[in-house]
Amino acid sequence: MTRCHPKATFDAIALIEEKIIGSARLRLVKKGVGGIAYVAVLPEFSRQGIGTQLMKFLLNLAQEKGLHTVRLRSRVTAQNFYQKLGFSPTIEPFIHIGIPHVDMQLEFY
Ligand SMILES: CC(C)(COP(=O)(O)OP(=O)(O)OC[C@H]1O[C@@H](n2cnc3c(N)ncnc32)[C@H](O)[C@@H]1OP(=O)(O)O)[C@@H](O)C(=O)NCCC(=O)NCCS
């Protein structure tokens, strides 16, 4: 069950012929700060720029909403993907639910 206020959560989806092939979620965490999670693209559509488009859509939205910082928790395998979008790691990698992760952050100004 989602406990976020509905107006504080924004989902971006990528569609091909009404089939969802990718998604990502922006959540307003506190004043000026958002979090992105649930970023995924179907494997058969990977490396075609779809994840980047989803992220850019949400990052533009974050700026429109007046956020100055966006945070996320990335699998280490996706760290390069987020770095290309301007995110930087904030701590050393750690194990979360059995998988190596790293916390990352992007500041707009
Ligand atoms: C990570 C993920 C969302 C990327 O989506 P995508 O649509 O394939 O990403 P893009 O095509 O926009 O990739 C842009 C760039 O990010 C980098 N990148 C993307 N996936 C990568 C990977 N698996 N390993 C290394 N670099 C990667 C590449 O530099 C890529 O550019 P290139 O293809 O020109 O080399 C997708 O692979 C995925 O759903 N993975 C499984 C779930 C996951 O890891 N989610 C995020 C972590 S919590």
The ligand as an SDF file (V2000), in Angstrom:
LIG
                    3D

 48 50  0  0  0  0  0  0  0  0999 V2000
   19.1860    0.6890  -15.6820 C   0  0  0  0  0  0  0  0  0  0  0  0
   18.0920    0.7810  -16.7440 C   0  0  0  0  0  0  0  0  0  0  0  0
   16.8530    1.5100  -16.1730 C   0  0  0  0  0  0  0  0  0  0  0  0
   18.6480    1.5900  -17.9360 C   0  0  0  0  0  0  0  0  0  0  0  0
   17.6250    1.7780  -18.9080 O   0  0  0  0  0  0  0  0  0  0  0  0
   17.9890    1.8500  -20.4750 P   0  0  0  0  0  0  0  0  0  0  0  0
   16.7790    2.2660  -21.2270 O   0  0  0  0  0  0  0  0  0  0  0  0
   18.6240    0.5790  -20.8880 O   0  0  0  0  0  0  0  0  0  0  0  0
   19.0930    3.0140  -20.4480 O   0  0  0  0  0  0  0  0  0  0  0  0
   19.5890    3.9280  -21.6660 P   0  0  0  0  0  0  0  0  0  0  0  0
   19.4600    3.2250  -22.9690 O   0  0  0  0  0  0  0  0  0  0  0  0
   18.9110    5.2580  -21.5640 O   0  0  0  0  0  0  0  0  0  0  0  0
   21.1430    4.0460  -21.2960 O   0  0  0  0  0  0  0  0  0  0  0  0
   21.8170    5.2840  -21.2920 C   0  0  0  0  0  0  0  0  0  0  0  0
   23.2540    5.0260  -20.8950 C   0  0  0  0  0  0  0  0  0  0  0  0
   23.3330    4.5480  -19.5510 O   0  0  0  0  0  0  0  0  0  0  0  0
   24.3840    3.5640  -19.4770 C   0  0  0  0  0  0  0  0  0  0  0  0
   23.8290    2.2560  -19.1350 N   0  0  0  0  0  0  0  0  0  0  0  0
   22.5490    1.8470  -19.2650 C   0  0  0  0  0  0  0  0  0  0  0  0
   22.4230    0.5720  -18.8220 N   0  0  0  0  0  0  0  0  0  0  0  0
   23.6520    0.1970  -18.4130 C   0  0  0  0  0  0  0  0  0  0  0  0
   24.1650   -1.0090  -17.8570 C   0  0  0  0  0  0  0  0  0  0  0  0
   23.3690   -2.0660  -17.6130 N   0  0  0  0  0  0  0  0  0  0  0  0
   25.4740   -1.0790  -17.5420 N   0  0  0  0  0  0  0  0  0  0  0  0
   26.2800   -0.0110  -17.7750 C   0  0  0  0  0  0  0  0  0  0  0  0
   25.8540    1.1560  -18.3030 N   0  0  0  0  0  0  0  0  0  0  0  0
   24.5520    1.2560  -18.6210 C   0  0  0  0  0  0  0  0  0  0  0  0
   25.0550    3.5100  -20.8270 C   0  0  0  0  0  0  0  0  0  0  0  0
   26.1310    4.4200  -20.8170 O   0  0  0  0  0  0  0  0  0  0  0  0
   23.9560    3.9760  -21.7390 C   0  0  0  0  0  0  0  0  0  0  0  0
   24.4280    4.5760  -22.9000 O   0  0  0  0  0  0  0  0  0  0  0  0
   24.8840    3.6670  -24.1610 P   0  0  0  0  0  0  0  0  0  0  0  0
   23.8210    2.6240  -24.3860 O   0  0  0  0  0  0  0  0  0  0  0  0
   25.0110    4.6580  -25.2630 O   0  0  0  0  0  0  0  0  0  0  0  0
   26.2070    3.0570  -23.7610 O   0  0  0  0  0  0  0  0  0  0  0  0
   17.6690   -0.6300  -17.2640 C   0  0  0  0  0  0  0  0  0  0  0  0
   18.8270   -1.2980  -17.7450 O   0  0  0  0  0  0  0  0  0  0  0  0
   17.0160   -1.5250  -16.2240 C   0  0  0  0  0  0  0  0  0  0  0  0
   15.7880   -1.5130  -16.0960 O   0  0  0  0  0  0  0  0  0  0  0  0
   17.8070   -2.3140  -15.4790 N   0  0  0  0  0  0  0  0  0  0  0  0
   17.2630   -3.2370  -14.4820 C   0  0  0  0  0  0  0  0  0  0  0  0
   16.6670   -2.5410  -13.2870 C   0  0  0  0  0  0  0  0  0  0  0  0
   17.6310   -1.5270  -12.6790 C   0  0  0  0  0  0  0  0  0  0  0  0
   18.8120   -1.7740  -12.5440 O   0  0  0  0  0  0  0  0  0  0  0  0
   17.0320   -0.3400  -12.3190 N   0  0  0  0  0  0  0  0  0  0  0  0
   17.7900    0.8010  -11.8080 C   0  0  0  0  0  0  0  0  0  0  0  0
   18.5780    0.5640  -10.6060 C   0  0  0  0  0  0  0  0  0  0  0  0
   17.7620    0.6820   -9.0850 S   0  0  0  0  0  0  0  0  0  0  0  0
  1  2  1  0
  2  3  1  0
  2  4  1  0
  2 36  1  0
  4  5  1  0
  5  6  1  0
  6  7  2  0
  6  8  1  0
  6  9  1  0
  9 10  1  0
 10 11  2  0
 10 12  1  0
 10 13  1  0
 13 14  1  0
 14 15  1  0
 15 16  1  0
 15 30  1  0
 16 17  1  0
 17 18  1  0
 17 28  1  0
 18 19  1  0
 18 27  1  0
 19 20  2  0
 20 21  1  0
 21 22  1  0
 21 27  2  0
 22 23  1  0
 22 24  2  0
 24 25  1  0
 25 26  2  0
 26 27  1  0
 28 29  1  0
 28 30  1  0
 30 31  1  0
 31 32  1  0
 32 33  2  0
 32 34  1  0
 32 35  1  0
 36 37  1  0
 36 38  1  0
 38 39  2  0
 38 40  1  0
 40 41  1  0
 41 42  1  0
 42 43  1  0
 43 44  2  0
 43 45  1  0
 45 46  1  0
 46 47  1  0
 47 48  1  0
M  END
$$$$
